[in-house]
Amino acid sequence: MKLKRSEYLQVVGLLALASTHSKALEDIEAAICKLVGEKPHEGAGEHVGDAIYAPHTADQMLERIDAQRKRDAKVKKK
């Protein structure tokens, strides 16, 4: 694909921005997981990731975390 120099520089800049943005989102996810007692990137933190990357509210996220913990507790009892 052939791009104009200015378009190429825009792509380079946007990719750099995406990398910085991605790192910031990882930091945000880790901070929220710490607050709610989840582990980021390990399945259990999926509710936090869902709230960040999908249109879920904080209340929805917390409800899902509570529901997951209740399900996990039932499984451990068996």
ABEGO torsion letter per residue (X at the ends): XBBBAAAAAAAAAAAAAAAAAAAAAAAAAAAAAAAAGBBBGAGAAAAAAAAAABBBBAAAAAAAAAAAAAAAAAAAAX
